[in-house]
Amino acid sequence: MKQITINGTPRVTGKKADVKSVRKGQRVPCVLYGQGIENVSFSVDEKDLSVITDTPYSHIINVNIEGKEQLAVIHEVQYNPVTDKAIHADFLAISSDKPVVIDVPIKVTGNAEGVKIGGKLSVSARKLRISGTIDKLPDDITIDVTSLQIGKQISAGDLKYDDFKIVSPKHMIICAVRMTRAVADTTDTTDATATATAATTAAPQQ
Protein backbone atom coordinates (compact mmCIF):
# COMPACT_ATOMS: atom_id res chain seq x y z
CA MET A 1 0.00 0.00 0.00
CA LYS A 2 1.22 3.48 -0.88
CA GLN A 3 2.52 5.78 1.81
CA ILE A 4 2.01 9.53 1.75
CA THR A 5 3.50 12.24 3.96
CA ILE A 6 1.32 15.02 5.30
CA ASN A 7 2.75 18.02 7.13
CA GLY A 8 0.94 19.29 10.21
CA THR A 9 1.20 22.37 12.40
CA PRO A 10 0.54 22.23 16.18
CA ARG A 11 -2.63 24.08 17.18
CA VAL A 12 -4.08 25.53 20.35
CA THR A 13 -7.21 23.83 21.71
CA GLY A 14 -9.86 24.67 24.28
CA LYS A 15 -11.86 27.44 22.63
CA LYS A 16 -14.22 27.49 19.65
CA ALA A 17 -12.45 30.63 18.46
CA ASP A 18 -9.24 28.62 18.10
CA VAL A 19 -10.93 26.15 15.76
CA LYS A 20 -12.58 28.93 13.76
CA SER A 21 -9.24 30.64 13.36
CA VAL A 22 -7.70 27.46 11.95
CA ARG A 23 -10.53 26.98 9.44
CA LYS A 24 -10.39 30.61 8.32
CA GLY A 25 -6.81 29.93 7.29
CA GLN A 26 -8.07 27.13 4.97
CA ARG A 27 -6.69 24.51 7.29
CA VAL A 28 -8.41 21.52 8.88
CA PRO A 29 -8.23 20.81 12.63
CA CYS A 30 -6.92 17.29 13.30
CA VAL A 31 -6.09 14.97 16.17
CA LEU A 32 -3.52 12.17 16.21
CA TYR A 33 -4.04 9.50 18.86
CA GLY A 34 -3.35 5.85 19.53
CA GLN A 35 -1.98 3.32 21.95
CA GLY A 36 1.30 4.38 23.52
CA ILE A 37 1.23 8.02 22.41
CA GLU A 38 -0.25 11.24 23.77
CA ASN A 39 -3.01 12.89 21.77
CA VAL A 40 -1.62 15.53 19.44
CA SER A 41 -3.79 18.40 18.14
CA PHE A 42 -2.63 19.86 14.85
CA SER A 43 -3.89 21.25 11.57
CA VAL A 44 -3.23 20.49 7.91
CA ASP A 45 -3.80 22.40 4.71
CA GLU A 46 -7.19 21.65 3.11
CA LYS A 47 -5.57 20.78 -0.22
CA ASP A 48 -3.07 18.41 1.40
CA LEU A 49 -5.84 16.56 3.23
CA SER A 50 -7.95 16.29 0.06
CA VAL A 51 -5.18 14.21 -1.54
CA ILE A 52 -5.99 11.56 1.05
CA THR A 53 -9.75 11.95 1.36
CA ASP A 54 -10.80 12.60 -2.25
CA THR A 55 -9.88 9.15 -3.54
CA PRO A 56 -11.29 5.62 -3.21
CA TYR A 57 -7.86 4.39 -2.13
CA SER A 58 -6.53 4.18 1.40
CA HIS A 59 -3.02 5.17 2.38
CA ILE A 60 -0.50 4.67 5.13
CA ILE A 61 0.14 8.23 6.24
CA ASN A 62 3.36 9.62 7.59
CA VAL A 63 2.23 12.52 9.78
CA ASN A 64 5.06 15.04 10.09
CA ILE A 65 4.60 17.65 12.81
CA GLU A 66 7.59 19.94 13.07
CA GLY A 67 10.01 17.16 12.18
CA LYS A 68 8.45 14.54 14.44
CA GLU A 69 6.98 11.73 12.36
CA GLN A 70 4.34 9.10 13.13
CA LEU A 71 2.77 6.48 10.90
CA ALA A 72 -1.02 6.63 10.94
CA VAL A 73 -4.23 5.92 9.07
CA ILE A 74 -7.30 8.11 8.68
CA HIS A 75 -9.82 7.02 11.31
CA GLU A 76 -12.63 9.49 10.74
CA VAL A 77 -13.31 12.64 8.74
CA GLN A 78 -16.16 15.05 9.46
CA TYR A 79 -17.60 17.14 6.63
CA ASN A 80 -19.64 20.32 6.43
CA PRO A 81 -23.14 19.18 5.33
CA VAL A 82 -23.55 22.24 3.10
CA THR A 83 -20.15 22.75 1.47
CA ASP A 84 -18.99 19.11 1.79
CA LYS A 85 -15.58 20.36 2.91
CA ALA A 86 -13.63 18.49 5.57
CA ILE A 87 -13.94 20.26 8.93
CA HIS A 88 -12.13 17.79 11.20
CA ALA A 89 -10.01 14.66 10.84
CA ASP A 90 -8.87 11.97 13.27
CA PHE A 91 -5.63 10.06 12.61
CA LEU A 92 -4.96 6.74 14.33
CA ALA A 93 -1.30 6.00 15.07
CA ILE A 94 -0.02 2.63 13.87
CA SER A 95 3.19 0.62 14.05
CA SER A 96 5.18 -0.78 11.13
CA ASP A 97 5.50 -4.20 12.77
CA LYS A 98 1.91 -4.72 13.95
CA PRO A 99 -1.21 -5.61 11.93
CA VAL A 100 -3.27 -2.68 10.67
CA VAL A 101 -7.02 -2.82 10.00
CA ILE A 102 -7.96 -0.76 6.96
CA ASP A 103 -10.51 -0.58 4.14
CA VAL A 104 -9.30 -1.15 0.58
CA PRO A 105 -11.24 -0.77 -2.70
CA ILE A 106 -12.49 -3.75 -4.70
CA LYS A 107 -11.66 -4.06 -8.39
CA VAL A 108 -14.01 -6.42 -10.29
CA THR A 109 -12.63 -7.96 -13.48
CA GLY A 110 -13.84 -10.45 -16.08
CA ASN A 111 -17.04 -11.05 -18.01
CA ALA A 112 -19.26 -13.36 -15.94
CA GLU A 113 -20.63 -16.47 -17.69
CA GLY A 114 -24.06 -15.64 -16.31
CA VAL A 115 -23.96 -12.20 -17.91
CA LYS A 116 -23.16 -13.74 -21.30
CA ILE A 117 -26.50 -15.56 -21.27
CA GLY A 118 -28.53 -12.56 -20.15
CA GLY A 119 -27.95 -12.22 -16.41
CA LYS A 120 -26.98 -8.96 -14.71
CA LEU A 121 -23.91 -8.46 -12.54
CA SER A 122 -24.70 -6.68 -9.29
CA VAL A 123 -21.82 -5.28 -7.21
CA SER A 124 -22.92 -4.77 -3.60
CA ALA A 125 -19.62 -3.79 -1.95
CA ARG A 126 -16.99 -1.31 -3.07
CA LYS A 127 -14.50 -1.88 -0.24
CA LEU A 128 -13.29 -4.70 1.97
CA ARG A 129 -11.85 -4.40 5.46
CA ILE A 130 -8.57 -6.25 5.81
CA SER A 131 -5.84 -6.75 8.40
CA GLY A 132 -2.12 -7.10 7.84
CA THR A 133 1.28 -5.51 8.34
CA ILE A 134 1.81 -2.37 6.28
CA ASP A 135 4.37 -4.01 3.99
CA LYS A 136 1.77 -6.62 2.95
CA LEU A 137 -1.29 -4.41 2.47
CA PRO A 138 -2.46 -4.12 -1.17
CA ASP A 139 -3.72 -0.94 -2.84
CA ASP A 140 -6.84 -2.83 -3.93
CA ILE A 141 -8.30 -6.33 -4.14
CA THR A 142 -9.01 -7.77 -7.59
CA ILE A 143 -11.94 -10.19 -7.87
CA ASP A 144 -12.38 -12.19 -11.09
CA VAL A 145 -16.06 -12.91 -11.81
CA THR A 146 -15.52 -14.82 -15.08
CA SER A 147 -16.89 -18.14 -13.77
CA LEU A 148 -19.89 -16.64 -11.97
CA GLN A 149 -23.17 -18.17 -13.17
CA ILE A 150 -26.72 -16.85 -12.84
CA GLY A 151 -27.88 -17.11 -9.23
CA LYS A 152 -24.33 -17.37 -7.88
CA GLN A 153 -22.49 -14.86 -5.71
CA ILE A 154 -19.14 -14.08 -4.14
CA SER A 155 -19.07 -13.26 -0.42
CA ALA A 156 -16.25 -12.02 1.80
CA GLY A 157 -15.99 -15.50 3.33
CA ASP A 158 -15.12 -16.95 -0.10
CA LEU A 159 -11.89 -14.97 -0.30
CA LYS A 160 -8.56 -16.18 1.10
CA TYR A 161 -5.15 -14.50 0.86
CA ASP A 162 -1.72 -15.40 2.19
CA ASP A 163 -0.42 -11.91 3.00
CA PHE A 164 -3.45 -10.47 4.84
CA LYS A 165 -6.80 -11.43 6.33
CA ILE A 166 -10.30 -10.37 5.33
CA VAL A 167 -12.03 -9.04 8.44
CA SER A 168 -15.26 -7.91 6.81
CA PRO A 169 -18.22 -10.14 7.85
CA LYS A 170 -18.04 -13.47 6.02
CA HIS A 171 -21.68 -13.22 4.95
CA MET A 172 -21.16 -9.83 3.27
CA ILE A 173 -22.05 -10.21 -0.42
CA ILE A 174 -19.57 -8.56 -2.75
CA CYS A 175 -21.15 -9.33 -6.10
CA ALA A 176 -23.72 -11.64 -7.69
CA VAL A 177 -25.24 -12.43 -11.06
CA ARG A 178 -28.98 -11.90 -10.94
CA MET A 179 -31.59 -13.39 -13.25
CA THR A 180 -33.19 -10.75 -15.48
CA ARG A 181 -36.81 -10.76 -16.65
CA ALA A 182 -35.72 -11.68 -20.17
CA VAL A 183 -33.91 -14.76 -18.91
CA ALA A 184 -36.85 -15.68 -16.68
CA ASP A 185 -39.31 -15.37 -19.58
CA THR A 186 -37.07 -17.52 -21.78
CA THR A 187 -36.79 -20.12 -19.02
CA ASP A 188 -40.57 -20.19 -18.51
CA THR A 189 -41.17 -20.59 -22.26
CA THR A 190 -38.63 -23.39 -22.50
CA ASP A 191 -40.15 -25.18 -19.51
CA ALA A 192 -43.67 -24.84 -20.94
CA THR A 193 -42.56 -26.20 -24.30
CA ALA A 194 -40.79 -29.12 -22.65
CA THR A 195 -43.89 -29.90 -20.56
CA ALA A 196 -46.15 -29.79 -23.62
CA THR A 197 -43.82 -32.02 -25.58
CA ALA A 198 -43.63 -34.52 -22.74
CA ALA A 199 -47.42 -34.56 -22.44
CA THR A 200 -47.86 -35.13 -26.17
CA THR A 201 -45.35 -37.95 -26.17
CA ALA A 202 -47.00 -39.62 -23.18
CA ALA A 203 -50.56 -39.33 -24.58
CA PRO A 204 -52.08 -42.70 -25.74
CA GLN A 205 -52.55 -43.18 -29.48
CA GLN A 206 -56.18 -43.28 -30.71
N, C-alpha and C positions, 0 to 999 in steps of 0.2 A: 504494500500500500504506500502511496506517495506521502511524503512528509512536506510540510510547508511551515515556514517561519513567519510569525506575526509579532510585530513590535508593539509593546504596551507601555503606557505611562502611568506611574502611580497616581492615585486620585484620593482626595479627601472624602470621607463619608460622614454621615450623621445628620445632614440637613438636605431637604428637598432642593434648596437653592444650589447645593453643590452638584447634584445630578443635572439640574437644568442648565447649569453653566457648562458642563461637559457636553451635553447634547447641542447646545448653541454653537459649540465649536466643531460641529459635524463629527463628533466622536461618540462612541457607544460605551456606556458604563459596563464593566465586566467584573466577574469574580472568579478567581482560581482557587480551587479547594481540592482536598483529597486526603487519603490516609497518610499520616506521617508528615504533613506540612501544615503550616498556618494559612488561614484564608488570606488571600491577597486581592485587594481591590485596585483595579486599574482601568484604563480606557484604551480603546483602539480606534483608528480612523475608520469611518464608515465604509470607505472603498476597500480597505484592507480586509475587513470582516466579510464583505460581500463576496470576495474571492472564495471564501470557505462556505458561506451559506447559500449562495445562488448557483448551486450545482447539485446534481443528483448523487455525486460521489462524496464519500467520507474521506477524511484525511487524519493522519497523525500530525498534531500541531506542536511545533516548537515555540512556546511562548517565551519571548525575550523581553524582560522588564529591566531596563537599565543594565544590561550585560548579564543578568542572572537568568539562566534558561531552565525551562521545565517542560518535559513532554506532557501532552494533554490531548484530550478529545473534547469536542463540543458536547455538552450535556443537555443544554436547553437554551433556546433563543426565544425571546419575547418580541412581538411585533406590534407596531401601532396599527389598530384595526382600520384606520382611515387611510393612512399613507402607505401602509405595508412595509414601513422601514423598521429595521431592527432597533429596539430601544434598550435591550439588555441581553447579555449573554453570560452563561455559566460555563466554565471550563473545568473538566475533571482531570486532575493530575494522574498520570499513569507511569509505569515503570517499564523499561525496555526488556526486562527479563521475566515479567509476569504476564499471564493471559489478559487480554483486553476484550471487552464485550463491545461490539460496534455493529451498526447497520451498514450493509453494502448493497448496491443496486443489482438487480437481476437482469441478465441479458438473454433473451429467448432467441434461439436460432433454429433453423430447419423448417421444412414444409411438412406439417403433420399428415400422415396417411389418411386420417379421418377427414381432414380439410379437403384433400384431393377428391373425395367422393361426396362432397357437399356439406360436410360438417363445418362448424365455426369454432375457431380457437378463442378461448376466453382466458385472459390473463388477470388473475385476482390479486396478485401481490407484486409489488415493484421492488421491494427490498427484503432482505433476509438478515436476521440478527445472528452473528457468529461470534465465536470466542477463539482466540489464539494469540501467540506472541506477535509483536509488531512486525518481525521479519518474515512472518508466514502469512500475514493477512493479504488477501487479494484486493485489487481495485474493484472487481465485480465478480459475479458468479454466472457462468454461462450454462444454460440449460438447453439441451438439444431435444426438440419435440418431434423429430422425424418419425419415430415409431408409434406415436400416440394415435390410437384409434378412437372412433366415435364412442362416447360414453366413458372414456378413460381419463384419468387425471394424474397429475404429479403433485405430491404433497411434500412438505418439509421433511417428514420422516422417511421419504424415499431417497433422500440425498445423503451421501457419505463421502467424506474427504479425509485424506491422510494428514494434512497440514493444519487443519482447524476443525472446530465442531460447529454444527448448526444448533443454535439454542432457541430458535423460534419454535413455537408449539408444533409437535409432530403432525397434528391433524390439520394444520394450516394449508389450505389448497393454494398452490402457486398458479397452475394453469390446468385447463381441461378442454377437451373437444366436445362441444355440445351438438346434439342433433337439431338440425334446422327443420322448419315446416316442410320444405321441399323434399328433404330426405324422408321425413315421416310419411308424407303423402305417397312417395314412391314405394316405401316399404308396405304401406297399407294396400296399395294397388297390387303389388306383387303377391302379398299374402292372400288377397281375395281371389286372384287368378289361380293361384296354386290350389286353393280350397275348392274352387269351381271345377278345376280339372280333375282333382281327386274324386269329387262327387260324381262327375260324369263317368269316370273310369269304373267306379264301384257300382254304378247303377246296373240292374239286371237287364239283359237284352230281351226285347219283346218278340 
